[in-house]
């Protein structure tokens, strides 16, 4: 009888320890989820601020997402129609004057051109 009670006590202690471990794991997962949610909120806030700045600046061009500057050389993609600063795509005005058809990197990847 004594051995049965000791075994039951041991089993109860093991079950309690398992419950505590499970509770600790659940709390760790909750903290991690809260951390991830906070990071997503920060990212969204940064993106919203960036979009607000862009809206204030007017239309943005190129992969660098900067507003139009009339003193810079631009080249237009013949596939998508987007404009790029020559400096950003590695083309100067002299080279650009010799290009018959320009396809940006994004269109090149999607069309294979």
Buried (B, 14 or more C-beta within 10 A) or exposed (E): EEEEEEEEEEEEEEEEEEEEEEEEEEEEEEEEEEEEEEEEEEEEEEEEEEEEEBEEEEEEBBEEEBEBEEEBBBBBBBBEEBBBBBEBBEBEEEEBEEEEEBBBEEBEEEEEE
